[in-house]
């Protein structure tokens, strides 16, 4: 409907990539992306009304400001318009999955939270995907691997959450394959 339109609202010559989008039950939508400017990589987003009009300005999703990598955002909207944005984040050396909850009006609900639990072995946790049900409960999934010179123990994990953001149980392994095959690019639907 209509023409292409620019989502980011600044004029700097930064790289912007890895977009994700979600639409709520009213037809309003949100787009998130990785925004790379000089020494920083942030997850940014923009909300839109169902007619395509921007709601407010672009905003930063991650609540820290350092030079660590952030990328691969994904979004899920609940029926009431609340939403969750998740991404991979290297703020503490290893890659982990973080998320941020927002109200239907775009207000931040608490602060960023780490989804993936710390492991007993050094590993990287990458490429989150998220889905949300009509009650606002959500599930985030990702792949995890041990690292060294060769990737090993690549598996798919997930975490369930209640609509208020409370974790339901612990991170759990999704795949039950006991071989060395790689498992990449998880996706999820509710």
Backbone as CSV, one residue per row, in Angstrom:
resi,resn,N_x,N_y,N_z,CA_x,CA_y,CA_z,C_x,C_y,C_z
1,UNK,0.860,-1.170,0.000,0.000,0.000,0.000,0.899,1.223,0.000
2,UNK,0.832,2.011,-1.023,1.672,3.202,-1.106,3.080,2.874,-1.551
3,UNK,3.961,3.817,-1.339,5.357,3.691,-1.768,6.237,3.154,-0.638
4,UNK,7.463,2.767,-1.020,8.468,2.453,-0.007,8.674,3.681,0.868
5,UNK,9.055,3.482,2.120,9.337,4.615,2.988,10.539,4.282,3.859
6,UNK,11.262,5.319,4.233,12.449,5.169,5.068,12.004,5.027,6.519
7,UNK,12.550,4.029,7.207,12.161,3.755,8.590,13.027,4.531,9.575
8,UNK,14.349,4.510,9.398,15.208,5.236,10.332,15.098,6.733,10.061
9,UNK,15.139,7.545,11.125,14.887,8.974,10.974,16.129,9.852,11.098
10,UNK,17.330,9.261,11.126,18.519,10.107,11.168,19.193,10.112,9.796
11,UNK,20.112,11.036,9.631,20.761,11.223,8.331,22.217,10.758,8.327
12,UNK,22.674,10.132,9.384,24.059,9.695,9.456,24.310,8.565,8.470
13,UNK,25.581,8.326,8.189,25.944,7.311,7.198,26.233,5.966,7.843
14,UNK,25.467,5.610,8.827,25.655,4.330,9.513,25.013,3.197,8.713
15,UNK,25.415,1.980,9.035,24.781,0.803,8.439,23.561,0.427,9.262
16,UNK,22.501,0.070,8.571,21.300,-0.418,9.226,20.878,-1.688,8.514
17,UNK,20.691,-2.769,9.276,20.364,-4.041,8.646,19.620,-4.941,9.618
18,UNK,19.336,-6.147,9.182,18.668,-7.172,9.988,17.297,-6.728,10.510
19,UNK,16.425,-6.189,9.650,15.121,-5.736,10.131,14.204,-6.891,10.533
20,UNK,13.321,-6.601,11.469,12.268,-7.537,11.900,10.998,-6.720,12.065
21,UNK,9.850,-7.352,11.877,8.580,-6.632,11.966,7.536,-7.505,12.658
22,UNK,6.602,-6.849,13.349,5.475,-7.547,13.941,4.267,-6.623,13.888
23,UNK,3.094,-7.208,13.700,1.834,-6.468,13.599,0.932,-6.910,14.741
24,UNK,0.282,-5.939,15.419,-0.624,-6.330,16.496,-2.041,-6.522,15.954
25,UNK,-2.962,-6.883,16.816,-4.329,-7.219,16.398,-5.071,-6.026,15.795
26,UNK,-4.650,-4.794,16.115,-5.290,-3.594,15.570,-4.704,-3.158,14.235
27,UNK,-3.664,-3.846,13.777,-3.022,-3.476,12.522,-1.854,-2.528,12.687
28,UNK,-1.616,-2.026,13.913,-0.424,-1.222,14.159,0.783,-2.150,14.074
29,UNK,1.942,-1.604,13.701,3.112,-2.461,13.558,4.361,-1.766,14.062
30,UNK,5.393,-2.563,14.258,6.683,-2.069,14.732,7.775,-2.752,13.918
31,UNK,8.815,-1.986,13.617,9.980,-2.505,12.903,11.196,-2.268,13.788
32,UNK,12.037,-3.285,13.942,13.293,-3.160,14.686,14.440,-3.527,13.745
33,UNK,15.624,-3.024,14.032,16.790,-3.292,13.192,18.065,-3.094,14.004
34,UNK,19.171,-3.563,13.423,20.499,-3.302,13.997,20.999,-2.003,13.400
35,UNK,21.446,-1.083,14.244,21.921,0.225,13.830,23.400,0.320,14.199
36,UNK,24.263,0.366,13.184,25.712,0.372,13.412,26.264,1.764,13.139
37,UNK,26.712,2.454,14.189,27.282,3.788,14.052,28.651,3.811,14.699
38,UNK,29.667,4.087,13.902,31.059,4.142,14.333,31.415,2.998,15.261
39,UNK,31.483,3.245,16.569,31.931,2.217,17.513,30.789,1.516,18.235
40,UNK,29.558,1.803,17.853,28.418,1.245,18.566,27.498,0.477,17.634
41,UNK,26.901,-0.557,18.159,25.836,-1.287,17.478,24.667,-1.341,18.454
42,UNK,23.557,-0.779,18.040,22.371,-0.755,18.893,21.214,-1.435,18.175
43,UNK,20.233,-1.837,18.949,18.961,-2.292,18.404,18.018,-1.099,18.499
44,UNK,17.479,-0.692,17.364,16.564,0.455,17.313,15.224,-0.013,16.768
45,UNK,14.194,0.802,16.975,12.857,0.428,16.514,12.037,1.662,16.201
46,UNK,10.956,1.438,15.467,9.998,2.487,15.140,8.608,1.885,15.147
47,UNK,7.667,2.566,15.808,6.271,2.131,15.840,5.485,2.860,14.756
48,UNK,4.451,2.187,14.220,3.598,2.761,13.177,2.138,2.453,13.456
49,UNK,1.275,3.390,13.076,-0.168,3.145,13.080,-0.501,2.289,11.867
50,UNK,-1.677,1.696,11.859,-2.038,0.789,10.767,-2.099,1.478,9.407
51,UNK,-2.226,2.801,9.376,-2.216,3.524,8.101,-0.801,3.863,7.628
52,UNK,0.213,3.427,8.382,1.610,3.662,8.011,2.214,4.914,8.587
53,UNK,1.453,5.685,9.346,1.988,6.902,9.961,2.879,6.535,11.142
54,UNK,4.080,7.126,11.236,4.954,6.838,12.379,4.311,7.284,13.687
55,UNK,4.526,6.514,14.729,4.093,6.873,16.080,5.356,7.220,16.850
56,UNK,5.588,8.484,17.097,6.797,8.916,17.783,8.009,8.827,16.879
57,UNK,9.182,8.836,17.505,10.449,8.798,16.789,11.087,7.426,16.912
58,UNK,12.164,7.194,16.150,12.992,6.002,16.351,13.453,5.983,17.806
59,UNK,13.621,4.794,18.368,14.118,4.700,19.733,15.065,3.520,19.863
60,UNK,15.984,3.643,20.821,16.953,2.593,21.093,16.318,1.595,22.051
61,UNK,16.488,0.306,21.779,15.894,-0.754,22.590,16.851,-1.202,23.691
62,UNK,18.114,-1.453,23.350,19.074,-1.882,24.376,19.361,-0.721,25.313
63,UNK,19.526,-1.041,26.611,19.687,0.018,27.605,21.129,0.241,28.038
64,UNK,22.088,-0.368,27.355,23.488,-0.122,27.680,24.141,0.596,26.504
65,UNK,25.234,1.287,26.778,25.962,1.999,25.726,27.415,1.596,25.828
66,UNK,27.806,0.627,25.055,29.198,0.233,24.971,29.455,-0.241,23.551
67,UNK,30.650,-0.664,23.276,31.009,-1.026,21.901,30.763,-2.497,21.580
68,UNK,30.037,-3.199,22.421,29.798,-4.619,22.158,28.789,-4.812,21.029
69,UNK,28.855,-5.984,20.422,27.978,-6.331,19.309,26.553,-6.572,19.784
70,UNK,25.586,-6.133,18.982,24.177,-6.459,19.156,23.595,-6.671,17.769
71,UNK,22.710,-7.670,17.626,22.121,-7.894,16.312,21.007,-8.920,16.338
72,UNK,20.504,-9.254,15.151,19.469,-10.261,14.932,18.212,-10.038,15.773
73,UNK,17.605,-8.843,15.726,16.394,-8.635,16.515,15.211,-9.428,15.970
74,UNK,14.270,-9.729,16.846,12.989,-10.302,16.467,11.938,-9.704,17.403
75,UNK,10.682,-9.666,16.962,9.614,-8.987,17.695,8.369,-9.859,17.734
76,UNK,7.625,-9.758,18.822,6.303,-10.383,18.905,5.351,-9.427,19.610
77,UNK,4.143,-9.282,19.063,3.095,-8.439,19.657,1.998,-9.317,20.239
78,UNK,1.514,-8.941,21.407,0.370,-9.619,22.021,-0.917,-8.981,21.495
79,UNK,-2.033,-9.636,21.721,-3.326,-9.125,21.266,-3.641,-7.752,21.857
80,UNK,-3.173,-7.484,23.086,-3.439,-6.195,23.726,-2.484,-5.096,23.255
81,UNK,-1.579,-5.419,22.341,-0.647,-4.431,21.809,0.698,-4.404,22.490
82,UNK,0.819,-5.013,23.688,2.136,-5.102,24.319,3.068,-5.873,23.403
83,UNK,4.359,-5.602,23.503,5.291,-6.297,22.626,6.596,-6.588,23.333
84,UNK,7.327,-7.538,22.747,8.638,-7.925,23.251,9.589,-7.925,22.061
85,UNK,10.742,-7.298,22.244,11.814,-7.341,21.250,12.960,-8.126,21.866
86,UNK,13.520,-9.049,21.106,14.649,-9.847,21.570,15.791,-9.726,20.572
87,UNK,17.012,-9.962,21.019,18.187,-9.841,20.148,19.365,-10.573,20.768
88,UNK,20.413,-10.805,19.960,21.653,-11.356,20.499,22.549,-10.189,20.901
89,UNK,23.260,-10.365,22.018,23.984,-9.263,22.636,25.287,-9.798,23.221
90,UNK,26.364,-9.083,22.977,27.669,-9.523,23.472,28.190,-8.570,24.547
91,UNK,27.310,-8.031,25.373,27.726,-7.039,26.364,28.606,-7.630,27.454
92,UNK,28.587,-8.928,27.656,29.418,-9.564,28.685,30.356,-10.585,28.074
93,UNK,30.972,-10.254,26.942,31.976,-11.055,26.236,31.352,-12.155,25.390
94,UNK,30.683,-13.143,25.974,30.027,-14.177,25.174,28.704,-13.632,24.631
95,UNK,28.228,-14.258,23.551,26.919,-13.897,23.026,25.838,-14.479,23.944
96,UNK,24.828,-13.687,24.233,23.657,-14.126,24.972,22.421,-13.502,24.343
97,UNK,21.262,-13.963,24.760,20.002,-13.425,24.265,19.423,-12.489,25.326
98,UNK,19.072,-11.286,24.907,18.433,-10.298,25.772,17.072,-9.954,25.193
99,UNK,16.229,-9.330,25.996,14.907,-8.914,25.534,14.463,-7.676,26.287
100,UNK,13.470,-7.002,25.718,12.861,-5.838,26.346,11.372,-5.872,26.091
101,UNK,10.581,-5.631,27.142,9.123,-5.578,27.020,8.665,-4.127,26.931
102,UNK,7.566,-3.902,26.181,6.977,-2.574,26.020,5.456,-2.677,26.143
103,UNK,4.831,-1.600,26.609,3.368,-1.535,26.608,2.887,-1.219,25.193
104,UNK,1.593,-1.296,24.991,1.005,-0.959,23.691,1.275,0.499,23.322
105,UNK,1.514,1.353,24.312,1.817,2.768,24.059,3.307,3.028,23.851
106,UNK,4.103,1.960,23.835,5.538,2.117,23.608,6.350,2.413,24.846
107,UNK,5.739,2.322,26.018,6.476,2.574,27.252,7.278,1.344,27.647
108,UNK,8.503,1.571,28.108,9.390,0.488,28.529,8.831,-0.154,29.794
109,UNK,8.796,-1.469,29.829,8.412,-2.215,31.032,9.689,-2.760,31.646
110,UNK,10.091,-2.198,32.756,11.345,-2.544,33.435,12.529,-2.326,32.509
111,UNK,13.596,-3.107,32.673,14.807,-2.902,31.876,15.075,-4.133,31.017
112,UNK,16.127,-4.063,30.186,16.535,-5.233,29.409,16.759,-6.400,30.356
113,UNK,16.453,-7.613,29.906,16.713,-8.784,30.733,17.368,-9.869,29.895
114,UNK,18.243,-10.614,30.550,18.941,-11.705,29.873,18.037,-12.923,29.866
115,UNK,17.840,-13.500,28.682,16.964,-14.654,28.505,17.735,-15.950,28.702
116,UNK,18.908,-16.039,28.110,19.710,-17.260,28.158,20.478,-17.329,29.465
117,UNK,20.456,-18.505,30.076,21.141,-18.707,31.342,22.631,-18.924,31.102
118,UNK,23.441,-18.577,32.088,24.873,-18.839,31.985,25.106,-20.337,31.986
119,UNK,26.071,-20.751,31.209,26.371,-22.174,31.067,27.677,-22.504,31.783
120,UNK,27.876,-23.764,32.097,29.092,-24.191,32.777,30.285,-24.216,31.819
121,UNK,30.031,-24.282,30.519,31.099,-24.213,29.518,30.931,-22.926,28.734
122,UNK,32.042,-22.400,28.238,31.945,-21.197,27.424,31.220,-21.524,26.141
123,UNK,30.265,-20.694,25.811,29.480,-20.938,24.608,28.926,-19.628,24.080
124,UNK,28.467,-19.666,22.874,27.782,-18.540,22.271,26.335,-18.919,22.034
125,UNK,25.473,-17.957,22.204,24.034,-18.165,22.105,23.536,-17.148,21.098
126,UNK,22.960,-17.616,19.982,22.737,-16.740,18.827,21.339,-16.874,18.236
127,UNK,20.972,-15.898,17.403,19.808,-15.877,16.525,18.477,-16.203,17.209
128,UNK,18.010,-15.303,18.061,16.732,-15.550,18.728,15.543,-15.419,17.789
129,UNK,14.496,-16.122,18.123,13.195,-15.993,17.471,12.164,-15.981,18.591
130,UNK,11.072,-15.244,18.407,10.086,-15.082,19.468,8.677,-15.218,18.911
131,UNK,7.782,-15.730,19.736,6.353,-15.784,19.411,5.578,-15.474,20.687
132,UNK,4.377,-14.919,20.514,3.553,-14.490,21.636,2.127,-14.976,21.416
133,UNK,1.464,-15.440,22.476,0.075,-15.867,22.317,-0.874,-14.713,22.630
134,UNK,-2.172,-14.943,22.508,-3.166,-13.884,22.700,-3.180,-13.337,24.126
135,UNK,-2.707,-14.102,25.087,-2.678,-13.654,26.480,-1.400,-12.906,26.832
136,UNK,-0.474,-12.824,25.896,0.785,-12.129,26.151,1.904,-13.030,26.611
137,UNK,1.626,-14.332,26.815,2.705,-15.265,27.141,3.602,-15.370,25.914
138,UNK,4.899,-15.553,26.125,5.795,-15.624,24.978,6.888,-16.668,25.178
139,UNK,7.458,-17.092,24.057,8.544,-18.067,24.042,9.644,-17.516,23.147
140,UNK,10.875,-17.594,23.623,12.042,-17.195,22.838,12.897,-18.438,22.626
141,UNK,13.343,-18.637,21.400,14.202,-19.775,21.074,15.480,-19.270,20.413
142,UNK,16.551,-20.065,20.436,17.855,-19.684,19.892,18.675,-20.935,19.684
143,UNK,19.853,-20.763,19.067,20.780,-21.894,19.040,21.996,-21.556,19.886
144,UNK,22.591,-22.593,20.443,23.736,-22.452,21.333,24.840,-23.384,20.880
145,UNK,26.075,-22.909,20.951,27.199,-23.775,20.608,28.401,-23.484,21.495
146,UNK,29.153,-24.548,21.775,30.439,-24.406,22.442,31.427,-23.977,21.374
147,UNK,32.456,-23.262,21.768,33.382,-22.803,20.741,34.823,-23.061,21.107
148,UNK,35.613,-23.004,20.130,37.044,-23.205,20.164,37.474,-23.087,18.721
149,UNK,38.348,-23.944,18.277,38.733,-23.913,16.864,37.646,-24.514,15.990
150,UNK,36.835,-25.380,16.570,35.736,-26.012,15.835,34.464,-25.850,16.654
151,UNK,33.374,-25.473,15.999,32.104,-25.382,16.705,31.664,-26.772,17.130
152,UNK,31.082,-26.871,18.303,30.620,-28.177,18.760,29.370,-28.006,19.617
153,UNK,28.689,-29.092,19.812,27.497,-29.125,20.654,26.476,-28.056,20.253
154,UNK,26.181,-27.983,18.968,25.211,-27.008,18.485,23.802,-27.563,18.710
155,UNK,22.994,-26.843,19.480,21.648,-27.297,19.811,20.694,-26.112,19.878
156,UNK,19.409,-26.404,19.807,18.354,-25.409,19.901,17.817,-25.395,21.333
157,UNK,17.680,-24.198,21.891,17.155,-24.012,23.243,15.976,-23.052,23.203
158,UNK,15.227,-22.987,24.291,14.096,-22.063,24.382,13.836,-21.716,25.841
159,UNK,13.046,-20.659,26.020,12.597,-20.238,27.343,11.173,-19.732,27.218
160,UNK,10.297,-20.208,28.116,8.904,-19.762,28.165,8.769,-18.649,29.200
161,UNK,7.843,-17.698,28.939,7.581,-16.589,29.853,6.081,-16.369,29.980
162,UNK,5.648,-15.970,31.165,4.269,-15.516,31.357,4.152,-14.111,30.770
163,UNK,2.928,-13.650,30.583,2.696,-12.338,30.005,3.304,-11.191,30.783
164,UNK,3.540,-11.384,32.099,4.163,-10.330,32.902,5.685,-10.395,32.877
165,UNK,6.242,-11.285,32.049,7.692,-11.398,31.924,8.336,-12.388,32.863
166,UNK,7.559,-13.050,33.703,8.115,-14.040,34.626,8.509,-15.299,33.858
167,UNK,9.766,-15.769,34.009,10.159,-17.013,33.336,9.323,-18.188,33.849
168,UNK,8.914,-19.055,32.950,8.191,-20.273,33.308,9.176,-21.429,33.184
169,UNK,9.757,-21.812,34.303,10.778,-22.849,34.290,12.119,-22.268,33.858
170,UNK,13.006,-23.169,33.475,14.360,-22.787,33.073,14.516,-22.924,31.562
171,UNK,15.647,-22.432,31.039,15.973,-22.698,29.638,15.913,-24.197,29.419
172,UNK,15.433,-24.625,28.246,15.386,-26.056,27.982,15.864,-26.337,26.561
173,UNK,16.447,-27.503,26.403,16.943,-27.941,25.106,15.756,-28.467,24.303
174,UNK,15.619,-28.004,23.066,14.490,-28.395,22.226,14.798,-29.675,21.458
175,UNK,15.961,-29.723,20.823,16.292,-30.901,20.013,16.806,-32.019,20.909
176,UNK,16.558,-33.259,20.494,17.042,-34.403,21.277,18.014,-35.265,20.479
177,UNK,18.550,-34.711,19.427,19.504,-35.438,18.589,20.844,-35.495,19.302
178,UNK,21.405,-36.654,19.387,22.660,-36.851,20.110,23.851,-36.987,19.165
179,UNK,23.809,-36.300,18.035,24.952,-36.374,17.120,25.613,-35.011,17.031
180,UNK,26.602,-34.890,16.173,27.345,-33.644,16.064,26.805,-32.732,14.960
181,UNK,25.637,-33.035,14.436,25.068,-32.207,13.372,24.755,-30.808,13.895
182,UNK,24.935,-29.829,13.039,24.619,-28.449,13.413,23.127,-28.214,13.320
183,UNK,22.605,-27.454,14.260,21.200,-27.054,14.238,21.198,-25.534,14.277
184,UNK,20.745,-24.879,13.206,20.835,-23.438,13.058,19.459,-22.820,12.842
185,UNK,19.417,-21.504,12.898,18.283,-20.697,12.468,16.933,-21.155,13.015
186,UNK,16.739,-21.208,14.310,15.452,-21.626,14.837,14.371,-20.598,14.533
187,UNK,13.153,-21.045,14.488,11.995,-20.179,14.331,10.878,-20.754,15.187
188,UNK,9.857,-19.951,15.459,8.808,-20.399,16.372,7.486,-19.725,16.006
189,UNK,6.391,-20.398,16.307,5.063,-19.829,16.120,4.160,-20.324,17.235
190,UNK,3.196,-19.483,17.610,2.191,-19.865,18.613,0.832,-19.631,17.978
